[in-house]
Amino acid sequence: MDAFSTAIRVASHEQHTEAEASTFMSDLLGGRLGVAAYARYTEQLWFVYRALEDGADSLRDDPVAGPFIRPELMRLAEIERDLAHLRGPGWRQGLTALPATGAYAARVAHCAATWPGGYVAHHYTRYLGDLSGGQIIRDKAERTWGFARKGDGVRFYVFADIANPAAFKRSYRELLDAIAADDLEKQRIIEECKRAFEYNGAVFRELGREFPLSA
């Protein structure tokens, strides 16, 4: 059998490509949408990462999920700094989750509470994705809306405590390969990864309906 980190990447490749090719994300990255769309997307991330990071505490000592809980990955505080910059000090008052975001965050919270392997699937799809593709979004956002380089507005994408992202991703994949799970459980984790990308794609579709280019 392939290394688990390879199997998980290959199995989720199709969904990953679909999510990246969403019209909302291509319009956003193409500079065709305003900063309001970027702020709304950042708000949706807050709900998902709150579920991920609220769940992390109870899983620190778990044999399956525990090794993946790394403080240098945590994003919630950075998202909150970005939202304060984008929306002002009262950003929490207007915070609303799209239906797809609510479903996504609920699934993450459910996995955190009941299924450590499923939690790892969501952890992997989010954090490793942000460490990789997130850098493209940061660069585009800085250039499109004039945020300071690695400053307020794009702090979510800045992993200040990870000096060498390539080495970190390598060590993360080694953790995946050593995960305390049998082949059946690994297959279930892969299926949950696919599901995570589907949730993400649904959020993009709803954002696309909220920010059509004709508007």
N, C-alpha and C positions, 0 to 999 in steps of 0.2 A: 504494500500500500504506500502511496505517496506520503511524504511528510504532511502532517495535518495542516500546517501553515500554507502549504502549496495547494492542498485539496480545497481548503476554505476559500482561498483567493480565486482559484479556477472556477469553483462552483458558483461564486457570487459575481463573476465577471459580467455576465449578461445584464443582470439587474443594475450593476454599478454603472455600466455604459448607458443604460436607459435613463437612470437618475441624472447622470451628468448631461445628457442630451435634452433634458426638459426645456421647453420653450422659455419658462420663467428664468431658469438659470442662464440660458444662452442670451436672453434679452438683457438680463442684469449685467452679465460679464461683458456684453457687447456695448454697454454704455447707453442702451436704449431706454432704460428705466431710471426714474429719479431716485434720490436718496431715501424717499419715503418707502419705496419698495425694499430697499436694503435694510432699513430700520425694522420693517415688518417681518422680514426674514429673520433678523437677529432676535426679535421677540419670540419667534417660534422656537428658536434654538434654546432660549432660556427654559422653556417648559420641559424639553427633552433632557437637557443637562441637569436640571433640578432633580428629575426622576433618577437619572444615572448616579448623581453624586449623593442624593439622599440615601440611595440604596447601598452605596459603597461602605458606609460605616459598619453596617451589620454583617458585611461579607469579608471584612479584613482578615479574619482568621479561618475563613472557609478554605478547605483544601483545593477546591476547583477554582473559585473566583479570586480568592485572596491574593495569589501572586500577581494578579493584574492590577490591583488597586495601588496605583502609584501617585503620590501627591503632586509630582511634577506635571501630571497630565490634567489635573483638575481645572475646569474652565469657568465654573459658575461666577466666581468673583470677577473674572475678566469680562464676561458677558454683561454683568451688571454695570461695570465701568463704561462699557461701550454704550449701553442703553441710557445711562445718565448723560452721556455726551450727545447722543442722538435725539433723545426725547426730553432732556431736562431733568431736574431733581425730582419731579413728580412722576417719573416714568412708570412706577408701579400702578398708579391709578388707572391708566388706560390700557393696561396689559390684558390682552385676550388671546386665547388659543383658538386657532382654526379647528374645526371638527377633526380633521386628519391629524393635527398635532396632538389633540386631546387623546385620540385613540393610540397614537404612537407612544406618548408619555405613559399612558395607562399600561400598555404592554410592557414597557421597560420596568415600571414599578412592580408589575405582577411577577416578572421574571426575577427581579431582585429579591422579592419576598418568598418565592416558591421554588425557583429553579436556577441555581448558580450557573449551570452551563448555558442556559438561555441568556443570562445576564452577560456572560462573556461574549456571546455572539453580538449583542448590542454594543458592548464596550469596544470590541474590535472594529465594527463597522464605523462607529463614530470617531473614536480617537485616532485610529490609524489613518482614516480618511482625512481628518482635519490636519494631521501632521503632514500629509502629502498634498492632496489637491487644494487644501485650504490656503496654501501659500499663493496659489494662482489668484484666488478670490481676494486675498489681502492686497496683492500687487495692483489688481484692477481697481479695487475700491480706493486705494490711495491716489491712483492716477485720475479716476473718474470724478470723485467727490472731494478731492483735496485734503484727505486726512493726513496728519503728520505720519511720516514713515514709522511703522510699528508703534504708533501712538493711539490716543483716544479715538474710538470708532472702529479700530481693527485689532484691539488687544486680544480678542478671542483667538485670533490666528497666530499670536505670538507666544510661543512656548519658551518663555525666558529661562526656565530651569533645565532645558534640554539643550546642552551645548552642541551635541552632534546627533541631529535627527536620524541620519542613516544608521549610525551605531545603535541608537535607541530602537529603531524599527527592527533591526536584526535581533536584538535581545528580546523584543516582544514576540517575534516569530519563534524564537527558541522556547519561550514560555508556552506558546501554543503547541509546539511539537511535544512538549513534556507534560501537557495537561493531564490531570488525573481523571481520565475518562476512557471507557472502552470504545470499540469501534461503533457500536450501536449509538452510544451517547454522542460520539463525534459526528455521526450522520445527522442526529437531531440538532446539534449545534449549527451545522452547515445549513440545515433547512431554516433555522431561526435567523441566520445571517441573511438569507434570501428574503425572508419576511421583513427584516429591518430595512432593506433597500426598498421594498414595496411600500412600507410606511413612509419612508423618505420621499419616494416618488409621488405619493398621494398628497403630501404637504406641498410639494412643488406645483402639482396640478391646481390645488386650491389657491395658492399664491398667484398662479397664472391667471385664474379667473378673476381674482381681486385686482390684478394689475394688467389688464389687457393692453396691448400696444395702441389700440385705437383710442384709448382714453386720453 
